[in-house]
Amino acid sequence: MRRRAVALVLGVGVTGALAAGGGLAAWANWSVGSSVTPFTAASARIPAMSPARAELDGDVPEIEWTGVQLSPGRPVGGYVVTRQHGADRAVACTVAASVTDCRDSAAVAGSTVTYVVHATVGANWAGKDSGPSDPVRIPAPATLTSGDKEPIALPAPSPTAPEVKQPKEGPAPSESASSSPSPSASSSAADVSIQTD
C-alpha cells in the first residue's frame, strides 16, 4: 500500500508540474513601439461586363466591348477575350485596360464562333465572362470540290510540232521521218476537261 501511495503522490506531482508549466508556455507578449501605424485595406469587386460585339472585317473577326472600372478613377488591369466554338474555348486576345477591341486572326475558316470577354486585375484576379456575342461565321476559302456542278477545264497544251533533226551526212531522210508529228504514248491530250455531277 505504501508503494501505491508513493506512486499516487508522484503522479499527482508530475501532472501538477506539467499543468503549471503548460499554462506558462501559453503566455506571450510583444511590443511594437509607442507610435501607432494605421493600416487601411480596400476591396473592390470586378464588375460584370456587357456582351462583346463581334463582326467580320474582311475575313477576320473584330471584337469590341465596353470597358469597365473597379470604381470611379480605378481602372481594371486589362481584358481577356475568349473565342467559343461549340464546347471548345480558346483565348483570342489579351489586352491592356485602355484597349476595348481586338482582331482574332487565329479563328478557323469555315467555323461559326462567339466571343466572351472578362476584366482582369493583376495576374491572379479575373471577373466573370460577359454574355456571348452574336455568332460570327468565318468564311471558308474558295475551293472547287467534287460536289461542284460546274466543270473544271484544264488548259490545252500549245500545239507545237516537235523538232525533227536531220542527220548531217548520210542518206536522205526516209518517209517515216516527217515534219508533222504523229501521236505517241508520251503526247499530251489536247482537250482535257473534268466534269462532276
PyMOL commands that place a pseudoatom at each C-alpha (Angstrom):
pseudoatom trace, name=CA, resn=MET, resi=1, chain=A, elem=C, hetatm=0, pos=[0.000, 0.000, 0.000]
pseudoatom trace, name=CA, resn=ARG, resi=2, chain=A, elem=C, hetatm=0, pos=[2.863, 2.273, 0.680]
pseudoatom trace, name=CA, resn=ARG, resi=3, chain=A, elem=C, hetatm=0, pos=[4.008, 1.773, -2.862]
pseudoatom trace, name=CA, resn=ARG, resi=4, chain=A, elem=C, hetatm=0, pos=[0.622, 2.804, -4.128]
pseudoatom trace, name=CA, resn=ALA, resi=5, chain=A, elem=C, hetatm=0, pos=[0.633, 5.978, -2.063]
pseudoatom trace, name=CA, resn=VAL, resi=6, chain=A, elem=C, hetatm=0, pos=[4.094, 6.937, -3.322]
pseudoatom trace, name=CA, resn=ALA, resi=7, chain=A, elem=C, hetatm=0, pos=[3.065, 6.292, -6.927]
pseudoatom trace, name=CA, resn=LEU, resi=8, chain=A, elem=C, hetatm=0, pos=[-0.102, 8.337, -6.441]
pseudoatom trace, name=CA, resn=VAL, resi=9, chain=A, elem=C, hetatm=0, pos=[1.760, 11.288, -4.915]
pseudoatom trace, name=CA, resn=LEU, resi=10, chain=A, elem=C, hetatm=0, pos=[4.381, 11.124, -7.627]
pseudoatom trace, name=CA, resn=GLY, resi=11, chain=A, elem=C, hetatm=0, pos=[1.711, 11.016, -10.391]
pseudoatom trace, name=CA, resn=VAL, resi=12, chain=A, elem=C, hetatm=0, pos=[-0.187, 13.975, -8.931]
pseudoatom trace, name=CA, resn=GLY, resi=13, chain=A, elem=C, hetatm=0, pos=[3.049, 15.959, -8.618]
pseudoatom trace, name=CA, resn=VAL, resi=14, chain=A, elem=C, hetatm=0, pos=[4.103, 15.322, -12.229]
pseudoatom trace, name=CA, resn=THR, resi=15, chain=A, elem=C, hetatm=0, pos=[0.611, 16.184, -13.511]
pseudoatom trace, name=CA, resn=GLY, resi=16, chain=A, elem=C, hetatm=0, pos=[0.582, 19.415, -11.499]
pseudoatom trace, name=CA, resn=ALA, resi=17, chain=A, elem=C, hetatm=0, pos=[4.032, 20.417, -12.777]
pseudoatom trace, name=CA, resn=LEU, resi=18, chain=A, elem=C, hetatm=0, pos=[3.010, 19.802, -16.366]
pseudoatom trace, name=CA, resn=ALA, resi=19, chain=A, elem=C, hetatm=0, pos=[-0.212, 21.791, -15.942]
pseudoatom trace, name=CA, resn=ALA, resi=20, chain=A, elem=C, hetatm=0, pos=[1.617, 24.724, -14.359]
pseudoatom trace, name=CA, resn=GLY, resi=21, chain=A, elem=C, hetatm=0, pos=[4.387, 24.655, -16.989]
pseudoatom trace, name=CA, resn=GLY, resi=22, chain=A, elem=C, hetatm=0, pos=[1.901, 24.309, -19.832]
pseudoatom trace, name=CA, resn=GLY, resi=23, chain=A, elem=C, hetatm=0, pos=[-0.015, 27.338, -18.593]
pseudoatom trace, name=CA, resn=LEU, resi=24, chain=A, elem=C, hetatm=0, pos=[3.144, 29.440, -18.527]
pseudoatom trace, name=CA, resn=ALA, resi=25, chain=A, elem=C, hetatm=0, pos=[4.083, 28.414, -22.038]
pseudoatom trace, name=CA, resn=ALA, resi=26, chain=A, elem=C, hetatm=0, pos=[0.762, 29.733, -23.378]
pseudoatom trace, name=CA, resn=TRP, resi=27, chain=A, elem=C, hetatm=0, pos=[1.509, 33.302, -22.324]
pseudoatom trace, name=CA, resn=ALA, resi=28, chain=A, elem=C, hetatm=0, pos=[3.142, 35.575, -24.897]
pseudoatom trace, name=CA, resn=ASN, resi=29, chain=A, elem=C, hetatm=0, pos=[3.754, 39.300, -25.175]
pseudoatom trace, name=CA, resn=TRP, resi=30, chain=A, elem=C, hetatm=0, pos=[5.438, 41.645, -27.630]
pseudoatom trace, name=CA, resn=SER, resi=31, chain=A, elem=C, hetatm=0, pos=[5.777, 45.348, -28.172]
pseudoatom trace, name=CA, resn=VAL, resi=32, chain=A, elem=C, hetatm=0, pos=[5.794, 47.277, -31.461]
pseudoatom trace, name=CA, resn=GLY, resi=33, chain=A, elem=C, hetatm=0, pos=[6.875, 50.636, -30.088]
pseudoatom trace, name=CA, resn=SER, resi=34, chain=A, elem=C, hetatm=0, pos=[4.994, 53.661, -28.908]
pseudoatom trace, name=CA, resn=SER, resi=35, chain=A, elem=C, hetatm=0, pos=[3.769, 55.048, -32.260]
pseudoatom trace, name=CA, resn=VAL, resi=36, chain=A, elem=C, hetatm=0, pos=[0.575, 53.735, -33.822]
pseudoatom trace, name=CA, resn=THR, resi=37, chain=A, elem=C, hetatm=0, pos=[0.710, 52.974, -37.546]
pseudoatom trace, name=CA, resn=PRO, resi=38, chain=A, elem=C, hetatm=0, pos=[-2.696, 52.989, -39.227]
pseudoatom trace, name=CA, resn=PHE, resi=39, chain=A, elem=C, hetatm=0, pos=[-3.345, 50.316, -41.857]
pseudoatom trace, name=CA, resn=THR, resi=40, chain=A, elem=C, hetatm=0, pos=[-6.142, 50.633, -44.385]
pseudoatom trace, name=CA, resn=ALA, resi=41, chain=A, elem=C, hetatm=0, pos=[-7.359, 47.815, -46.601]
pseudoatom trace, name=CA, resn=ALA, resi=42, chain=A, elem=C, hetatm=0, pos=[-9.580, 48.401, -49.609]
pseudoatom trace, name=CA, resn=SER, resi=43, chain=A, elem=C, hetatm=0, pos=[-11.507, 45.869, -51.599]
pseudoatom trace, name=CA, resn=ALA, resi=44, chain=A, elem=C, hetatm=0, pos=[-13.357, 46.031, -54.868]
pseudoatom trace, name=CA, resn=ARG, resi=45, chain=A, elem=C, hetatm=0, pos=[-15.403, 43.699, -56.987]
pseudoatom trace, name=CA, resn=ILE, resi=46, chain=A, elem=C, hetatm=0, pos=[-14.523, 43.233, -60.646]
pseudoatom trace, name=CA, resn=PRO, resi=47, chain=A, elem=C, hetatm=0, pos=[-17.676, 44.412, -62.391]
pseudoatom trace, name=CA, resn=ALA, resi=48, chain=A, elem=C, hetatm=0, pos=[-19.713, 42.287, -64.781]
pseudoatom trace, name=CA, resn=MET, resi=49, chain=A, elem=C, hetatm=0, pos=[-19.325, 43.203, -68.434]
pseudoatom trace, name=CA, resn=SER, resi=50, chain=A, elem=C, hetatm=0, pos=[-21.820, 43.711, -71.241]
pseudoatom trace, name=CA, resn=PRO, resi=51, chain=A, elem=C, hetatm=0, pos=[-21.739, 41.133, -74.057]
pseudoatom trace, name=CA, resn=ALA, resi=52, chain=A, elem=C, hetatm=0, pos=[-18.997, 41.689, -76.619]
pseudoatom trace, name=CA, resn=ARG, resi=53, chain=A, elem=C, hetatm=0, pos=[-19.868, 42.777, -80.164]
pseudoatom trace, name=CA, resn=ALA, resi=54, chain=A, elem=C, hetatm=0, pos=[-18.245, 40.814, -82.991]
pseudoatom trace, name=CA, resn=GLU, resi=55, chain=A, elem=C, hetatm=0, pos=[-18.343, 41.296, -86.756]
pseudoatom trace, name=CA, resn=LEU, resi=56, chain=A, elem=C, hetatm=0, pos=[-16.178, 40.453, -89.733]
pseudoatom trace, name=CA, resn=ASP, resi=57, chain=A, elem=C, hetatm=0, pos=[-13.624, 42.914, -91.039]
pseudoatom trace, name=CA, resn=GLY, resi=58, chain=A, elem=C, hetatm=0, pos=[-12.825, 41.222, -94.336]
pseudoatom trace, name=CA, resn=ASP, resi=59, chain=A, elem=C, hetatm=0, pos=[-12.358, 37.578, -93.317]
pseudoatom trace, name=CA, resn=VAL, resi=60, chain=A, elem=C, hetatm=0, pos=[-11.140, 38.338, -89.768]
pseudoatom trace, name=CA, resn=PRO, resi=61, chain=A, elem=C, hetatm=0, pos=[-13.443, 38.801, -86.750]
pseudoatom trace, name=CA, resn=GLU, resi=62, chain=A, elem=C, hetatm=0, pos=[-13.131, 42.115, -84.934]
pseudoatom trace, name=CA, resn=ILE, resi=63, chain=A, elem=C, hetatm=0, pos=[-14.384, 42.124, -81.347]
pseudoatom trace, name=CA, resn=GLU, resi=64, chain=A, elem=C, hetatm=0, pos=[-15.372, 45.246, -79.373]
pseudoatom trace, name=CA, resn=TRP, resi=65, chain=A, elem=C, hetatm=0, pos=[-16.668, 45.753, -75.837]
pseudoatom trace, name=CA, resn=THR, resi=66, chain=A, elem=C, hetatm=0, pos=[-17.478, 48.485, -73.338]
pseudoatom trace, name=CA, resn=GLY, resi=67, chain=A, elem=C, hetatm=0, pos=[-14.697, 48.972, -70.774]
pseudoatom trace, name=CA, resn=VAL, resi=68, chain=A, elem=C, hetatm=0, pos=[-15.314, 48.855, -67.014]
pseudoatom trace, name=CA, resn=GLN, resi=69, chain=A, elem=C, hetatm=0, pos=[-13.677, 50.292, -63.878]
pseudoatom trace, name=CA, resn=LEU, resi=70, chain=A, elem=C, hetatm=0, pos=[-13.299, 48.900, -60.364]
pseudoatom trace, name=CA, resn=SER, resi=71, chain=A, elem=C, hetatm=0, pos=[-14.600, 52.223, -59.048]
pseudoatom trace, name=CA, resn=PRO, resi=72, chain=A, elem=C, hetatm=0, pos=[-14.569, 55.764, -60.456]
pseudoatom trace, name=CA, resn=GLY, resi=73, chain=A, elem=C, hetatm=0, pos=[-10.970, 56.525, -61.414]
pseudoatom trace, name=CA, resn=ARG, resi=74, chain=A, elem=C, hetatm=0, pos=[-9.737, 52.977, -60.672]
pseudoatom trace, name=CA, resn=PRO, resi=75, chain=A, elem=C, hetatm=0, pos=[-9.394, 51.029, -63.931]
pseudoatom trace, name=CA, resn=VAL, resi=76, chain=A, elem=C, hetatm=0, pos=[-9.169, 47.287, -64.206]
pseudoatom trace, name=CA, resn=GLY, resi=77, chain=A, elem=C, hetatm=0, pos=[-5.832, 45.770, -65.260]
pseudoatom trace, name=CA, resn=GLY, resi=78, chain=A, elem=C, hetatm=0, pos=[-6.896, 44.528, -68.702]
pseudoatom trace, name=CA, resn=TYR, resi=79, chain=A, elem=C, hetatm=0, pos=[-9.240, 42.298, -70.665]
pseudoatom trace, name=CA, resn=VAL, resi=80, chain=A, elem=C, hetatm=0, pos=[-9.204, 38.718, -71.948]
pseudoatom trace, name=CA, resn=VAL, resi=81, chain=A, elem=C, hetatm=0, pos=[-11.335, 37.822, -74.983]
pseudoatom trace, name=CA, resn=THR, resi=82, chain=A, elem=C, hetatm=0, pos=[-12.212, 34.145, -75.379]
pseudoatom trace, name=CA, resn=ARG, resi=83, chain=A, elem=C, hetatm=0, pos=[-13.355, 32.504, -78.640]
pseudoatom trace, name=CA, resn=GLN, resi=84, chain=A, elem=C, hetatm=0, pos=[-16.055, 29.826, -78.273]
pseudoatom trace, name=CA, resn=HIS, resi=85, chain=A, elem=C, hetatm=0, pos=[-16.724, 27.223, -80.962]
pseudoatom trace, name=CA, resn=GLY, resi=86, chain=A, elem=C, hetatm=0, pos=[-19.229, 24.752, -79.570]
pseudoatom trace, name=CA, resn=ALA, resi=87, chain=A, elem=C, hetatm=0, pos=[-17.702, 23.424, -76.341]
pseudoatom trace, name=CA, resn=ASP, resi=88, chain=A, elem=C, hetatm=0, pos=[-14.171, 24.484, -77.382]
pseudoatom trace, name=CA, resn=ARG, resi=89, chain=A, elem=C, hetatm=0, pos=[-12.761, 27.654, -75.817]
pseudoatom trace, name=CA, resn=ALA, resi=90, chain=A, elem=C, hetatm=0, pos=[-9.516, 29.453, -76.662]
pseudoatom trace, name=CA, resn=VAL, resi=91, chain=A, elem=C, hetatm=0, pos=[-8.089, 32.845, -75.721]
pseudoatom trace, name=CA, resn=ALA, resi=92, chain=A, elem=C, hetatm=0, pos=[-8.350, 35.104, -78.771]
pseudoatom trace, name=CA, resn=CYS, resi=93, chain=A, elem=C, hetatm=0, pos=[-6.857, 38.319, -77.310]
pseudoatom trace, name=CA, resn=THR, resi=94, chain=A, elem=C, hetatm=0, pos=[-5.332, 39.677, -74.094]
pseudoatom trace, name=CA, resn=VAL, resi=95, chain=A, elem=C, hetatm=0, pos=[-5.156, 43.484, -73.987]
pseudoatom trace, name=CA, resn=ALA, resi=96, chain=A, elem=C, hetatm=0, pos=[-4.457, 46.387, -71.605]
pseudoatom trace, name=CA, resn=ALA, resi=97, chain=A, elem=C, hetatm=0, pos=[-7.252, 48.264, -69.816]
pseudoatom trace, name=CA, resn=SER, resi=98, chain=A, elem=C, hetatm=0, pos=[-7.058, 51.184, -72.274]
pseudoatom trace, name=CA, resn=VAL, resi=99, chain=A, elem=C, hetatm=0, pos=[-7.915, 48.899, -75.240]
pseudoatom trace, name=CA, resn=THR, resi=100, chain=A, elem=C, hetatm=0, pos=[-11.508, 47.861, -75.916]
pseudoatom trace, name=CA, resn=ASP, resi=101, chain=A, elem=C, hetatm=0, pos=[-11.212, 45.985, -79.209]
pseudoatom trace, name=CA, resn=CYS, resi=102, chain=A, elem=C, hetatm=0, pos=[-9.109, 43.302, -80.887]
pseudoatom trace, name=CA, resn=ARG, resi=103, chain=A, elem=C, hetatm=0, pos=[-8.892, 41.153, -84.029]
pseudoatom trace, name=CA, resn=ASP, resi=104, chain=A, elem=C, hetatm=0, pos=[-8.914, 37.351, -83.925]
pseudoatom trace, name=CA, resn=SER, resi=105, chain=A, elem=C, hetatm=0, pos=[-6.691, 36.281, -86.821]
pseudoatom trace, name=CA, resn=ALA, resi=106, chain=A, elem=C, hetatm=0, pos=[-6.477, 32.713, -85.438]
pseudoatom trace, name=CA, resn=ALA, resi=107, chain=A, elem=C, hetatm=0, pos=[-10.187, 31.942, -85.941]
pseudoatom trace, name=CA, resn=VAL, resi=108, chain=A, elem=C, hetatm=0, pos=[-10.635, 28.803, -88.059]
pseudoatom trace, name=CA, resn=ALA, resi=109, chain=A, elem=C, hetatm=0, pos=[-12.027, 29.440, -91.542]
pseudoatom trace, name=CA, resn=GLY, resi=110, chain=A, elem=C, hetatm=0, pos=[-15.404, 27.816, -92.117]
pseudoatom trace, name=CA, resn=SER, resi=111, chain=A, elem=C, hetatm=0, pos=[-16.383, 27.856, -88.426]
pseudoatom trace, name=CA, resn=THR, resi=112, chain=A, elem=C, hetatm=0, pos=[-19.079, 29.755, -86.551]
pseudoatom trace, name=CA, resn=VAL, resi=113, chain=A, elem=C, hetatm=0, pos=[-17.840, 31.320, -83.306]
pseudoatom trace, name=CA, resn=THR, resi=114, chain=A, elem=C, hetatm=0, pos=[-18.965, 33.580, -80.463]
pseudoatom trace, name=CA, resn=TYR, resi=115, chain=A, elem=C, hetatm=0, pos=[-16.840, 35.686, -78.111]
pseudoatom trace, name=CA, resn=VAL, resi=116, chain=A, elem=C, hetatm=0, pos=[-16.950, 36.469, -74.396]
pseudoatom trace, name=CA, resn=VAL, resi=117, chain=A, elem=C, hetatm=0, pos=[-14.786, 38.993, -72.538]
pseudoatom trace, name=CA, resn=HIS, resi=118, chain=A, elem=C, hetatm=0, pos=[-13.816, 39.434, -68.892]
pseudoatom trace, name=CA, resn=ALA, resi=119, chain=A, elem=C, hetatm=0, pos=[-11.798, 42.022, -66.993]
pseudoatom trace, name=CA, resn=THR, resi=120, chain=A, elem=C, hetatm=0, pos=[-8.636, 41.180, -65.056]
pseudoatom trace, name=CA, resn=VAL, resi=121, chain=A, elem=C, hetatm=0, pos=[-6.789, 42.794, -62.161]
pseudoatom trace, name=CA, resn=GLY, resi=122, chain=A, elem=C, hetatm=0, pos=[-3.179, 41.737, -61.720]
pseudoatom trace, name=CA, resn=ALA, resi=123, chain=A, elem=C, hetatm=0, pos=[-2.093, 38.239, -62.626]
pseudoatom trace, name=CA, resn=ASN, resi=124, chain=A, elem=C, hetatm=0, pos=[-4.498, 36.317, -60.379]
pseudoatom trace, name=CA, resn=TRP, resi=125, chain=A, elem=C, hetatm=0, pos=[-7.854, 38.101, -60.406]
pseudoatom trace, name=CA, resn=ALA, resi=126, chain=A, elem=C, hetatm=0, pos=[-10.422, 37.718, -63.167]
pseudoatom trace, name=CA, resn=GLY, resi=127, chain=A, elem=C, hetatm=0, pos=[-14.041, 38.783, -63.430]
pseudoatom trace, name=CA, resn=LYS, resi=128, chain=A, elem=C, hetatm=0, pos=[-16.866, 36.681, -64.779]
pseudoatom trace, name=CA, resn=ASP, resi=129, chain=A, elem=C, hetatm=0, pos=[-17.254, 36.199, -68.538]
pseudoatom trace, name=CA, resn=SER, resi=130, chain=A, elem=C, hetatm=0, pos=[-19.679, 38.512, -70.288]
pseudoatom trace, name=CA, resn=GLY, resi=131, chain=A, elem=C, hetatm=0, pos=[-22.583, 37.077, -72.174]
pseudoatom trace, name=CA, resn=PRO, resi=132, chain=A, elem=C, hetatm=0, pos=[-21.668, 35.714, -75.628]
pseudoatom trace, name=CA, resn=SER, resi=133, chain=A, elem=C, hetatm=0, pos=[-21.539, 37.903, -78.722]
pseudoatom trace, name=CA, resn=ASP, resi=134, chain=A, elem=C, hetatm=0, pos=[-23.782, 37.234, -81.681]
pseudoatom trace, name=CA, resn=PRO, resi=135, chain=A, elem=C, hetatm=0, pos=[-22.432, 34.293, -83.726]
pseudoatom trace, name=CA, resn=VAL, resi=136, chain=A, elem=C, hetatm=0, pos=[-19.910, 35.140, -86.449]
pseudoatom trace, name=CA, resn=ARG, resi=137, chain=A, elem=C, hetatm=0, pos=[-19.403, 32.830, -89.461]
pseudoatom trace, name=CA, resn=ILE, resi=138, chain=A, elem=C, hetatm=0, pos=[-15.765, 32.820, -90.608]
pseudoatom trace, name=CA, resn=PRO, resi=139, chain=A, elem=C, hetatm=0, pos=[-15.748, 32.387, -94.419]
pseudoatom trace, name=CA, resn=ALA, resi=140, chain=A, elem=C, hetatm=0, pos=[-14.172, 29.237, -95.785]
pseudoatom trace, name=CA, resn=PRO, resi=141, chain=A, elem=C, hetatm=0, pos=[-11.559, 29.604, -98.519]
pseudoatom trace, name=CA, resn=ALA, resi=142, chain=A, elem=C, hetatm=0, pos=[-12.945, 29.294, -102.062]
pseudoatom trace, name=CA, resn=THR, resi=143, chain=A, elem=C, hetatm=0, pos=[-12.244, 25.803, -103.399]
pseudoatom trace, name=CA, resn=LEU, resi=144, chain=A, elem=C, hetatm=0, pos=[-13.762, 23.582, -106.053]
pseudoatom trace, name=CA, resn=THR, resi=145, chain=A, elem=C, hetatm=0, pos=[-14.775, 20.198, -104.786]
pseudoatom trace, name=CA, resn=SER, resi=146, chain=A, elem=C, hetatm=0, pos=[-16.299, 17.145, -106.390]
pseudoatom trace, name=CA, resn=GLY, resi=147, chain=A, elem=C, hetatm=0, pos=[-19.697, 18.401, -105.259]
pseudoatom trace, name=CA, resn=ASP, resi=148, chain=A, elem=C, hetatm=0, pos=[-19.490, 21.490, -107.501]
pseudoatom trace, name=CA, resn=LYS, resi=149, chain=A, elem=C, hetatm=0, pos=[-21.770, 21.457, -110.564]
pseudoatom trace, name=CA, resn=GLU, resi=150, chain=A, elem=C, hetatm=0, pos=[-19.553, 23.488, -112.889]
pseudoatom trace, name=CA, resn=PRO, resi=151, chain=A, elem=C, hetatm=0, pos=[-16.858, 21.736, -114.939]
pseudoatom trace, name=CA, resn=ILE, resi=152, chain=A, elem=C, hetatm=0, pos=[-13.216, 22.293, -114.203]
pseudoatom trace, name=CA, resn=ALA, resi=153, chain=A, elem=C, hetatm=0, pos=[-11.458, 22.942, -117.521]
pseudoatom trace, name=CA, resn=LEU, resi=154, chain=A, elem=C, hetatm=0, pos=[-7.731, 22.416, -117.799]
pseudoatom trace, name=CA, resn=PRO, resi=155, chain=A, elem=C, hetatm=0, pos=[-5.883, 24.481, -120.403]
pseudoatom trace, name=CA, resn=ALA, resi=156, chain=A, elem=C, hetatm=0, pos=[-4.893, 22.629, -123.573]
pseudoatom trace, name=CA, resn=PRO, resi=157, chain=A, elem=C, hetatm=0, pos=[-1.169, 22.315, -124.247]
pseudoatom trace, name=CA, resn=SER, resi=158, chain=A, elem=C, hetatm=0, pos=[0.176, 24.511, -127.028]
pseudoatom trace, name=CA, resn=PRO, resi=159, chain=A, elem=C, hetatm=0, pos=[0.170, 22.705, -130.404]
pseudoatom trace, name=CA, resn=THR, resi=160, chain=A, elem=C, hetatm=0, pos=[3.861, 22.889, -131.251]
pseudoatom trace, name=CA, resn=ALA, resi=161, chain=A, elem=C, hetatm=0, pos=[5.484, 20.349, -133.559]
pseudoatom trace, name=CA, resn=PRO, resi=162, chain=A, elem=C, hetatm=0, pos=[8.477, 18.518, -132.218]
pseudoatom trace, name=CA, resn=GLU, resi=163, chain=A, elem=C, hetatm=0, pos=[11.712, 19.424, -133.886]
pseudoatom trace, name=CA, resn=VAL, resi=164, chain=A, elem=C, hetatm=0, pos=[12.948, 16.841, -136.390]
pseudoatom trace, name=CA, resn=LYS, resi=165, chain=A, elem=C, hetatm=0, pos=[16.719, 16.790, -136.708]
pseudoatom trace, name=CA, resn=GLN, resi=166, chain=A, elem=C, hetatm=0, pos=[18.260, 15.808, -139.999]
pseudoatom trace, name=CA, resn=PRO, resi=167, chain=A, elem=C, hetatm=0, pos=[21.483, 13.891, -139.990]
pseudoatom trace, name=CA, resn=LYS, resi=168, chain=A, elem=C, hetatm=0, pos=[24.454, 15.937, -141.183]
pseudoatom trace, name=CA, resn=GLU, resi=169, chain=A, elem=C, hetatm=0, pos=[25.745, 13.304, -143.557]
pseudoatom trace, name=CA, resn=GLY, resi=170, chain=A, elem=C, hetatm=0, pos=[24.382, 10.140, -144.842]
pseudoatom trace, name=CA, resn=PRO, resi=171, chain=A, elem=C, hetatm=0, pos=[21.327, 9.042, -146.709]
pseudoatom trace, name=CA, resn=ALA, resi=172, chain=A, elem=C, hetatm=0, pos=[18.389, 11.360, -147.230]
pseudoatom trace, name=CA, resn=PRO, resi=173, chain=A, elem=C, hetatm=0, pos=[15.683, 11.175, -144.608]
pseudoatom trace, name=CA, resn=SER, resi=174, chain=A, elem=C, hetatm=0, pos=[13.193, 8.430, -145.170]
pseudoatom trace, name=CA, resn=GLU, resi=175, chain=A, elem=C, hetatm=0, pos=[9.475, 8.941, -145.412]
pseudoatom trace, name=CA, resn=SER, resi=176, chain=A, elem=C, hetatm=0, pos=[8.993, 7.806, -141.853]
pseudoatom trace, name=CA, resn=ALA, resi=177, chain=A, elem=C, hetatm=0, pos=[10.610, 10.987, -140.579]
pseudoatom trace, name=CA, resn=SER, resi=178, chain=A, elem=C, hetatm=0, pos=[8.142, 13.713, -141.461]
pseudoatom trace, name=CA, resn=SER, resi=179, chain=A, elem=C, hetatm=0, pos=[7.692, 17.220, -140.229]
pseudoatom trace, name=CA, resn=SER, resi=180, chain=A, elem=C, hetatm=0, pos=[4.240, 16.525, -138.828]
pseudoatom trace, name=CA, resn=PRO, resi=181, chain=A, elem=C, hetatm=0, pos=[4.219, 14.717, -135.528]
pseudoatom trace, name=CA, resn=SER, resi=182, chain=A, elem=C, hetatm=0, pos=[2.332, 11.543, -135.057]
pseudoatom trace, name=CA, resn=PRO, resi=183, chain=A, elem=C, hetatm=0, pos=[0.628, 10.769, -131.766]
pseudoatom trace, name=CA, resn=SER, resi=184, chain=A, elem=C, hetatm=0, pos=[2.633, 8.744, -129.306]
pseudoatom trace, name=CA, resn=ALA, resi=185, chain=A, elem=C, hetatm=0, pos=[2.225, 7.437, -125.779]
pseudoatom trace, name=CA, resn=SER, resi=186, chain=A, elem=C, hetatm=0, pos=[4.119, 10.435, -124.426]
pseudoatom trace, name=CA, resn=SER, resi=187, chain=A, elem=C, hetatm=0, pos=[1.900, 13.040, -126.129]
pseudoatom trace, name=CA, resn=SER, resi=188, chain=A, elem=C, hetatm=0, pos=[-0.458, 15.095, -124.001]
pseudoatom trace, name=CA, resn=ALA, resi=189, chain=A, elem=C, hetatm=0, pos=[-4.160, 15.182, -124.665]
pseudoatom trace, name=CA, resn=ALA, resi=190, chain=A, elem=C, hetatm=0, pos=[-5.213, 18.425, -126.362]
pseudoatom trace, name=CA, resn=ASP, resi=191, chain=A, elem=C, hetatm=0, pos=[-8.600, 18.963, -124.716]
pseudoatom trace, name=CA, resn=VAL, resi=192, chain=A, elem=C, hetatm=0, pos=[-8.963, 17.806, -121.143]
pseudoatom trace, name=CA, resn=SER, resi=193, chain=A, elem=C, hetatm=0, pos=[-11.963, 18.633, -119.042]
pseudoatom trace, name=CA, resn=ILE, resi=194, chain=A, elem=C, hetatm=0, pos=[-13.334, 17.169, -115.871]
pseudoatom trace, name=CA, resn=GLN, resi=195, chain=A, elem=C, hetatm=0, pos=[-16.987, 17.424, -115.090]
pseudoatom trace, name=CA, resn=THR, resi=196, chain=A, elem=C, hetatm=0, pos=[-18.657, 16.234, -111.941]
pseudoatom trace, name=CA, resn=ASP, resi=197, chain=A, elem=C, hetatm=0, pos=[-22.354, 15.655, -111.481]
for i in range(1, 197): cmd.bond("trace and resi %d" % i, "trace and resi %d" % (i + 1))
show_as sticks, trace
zoom trace
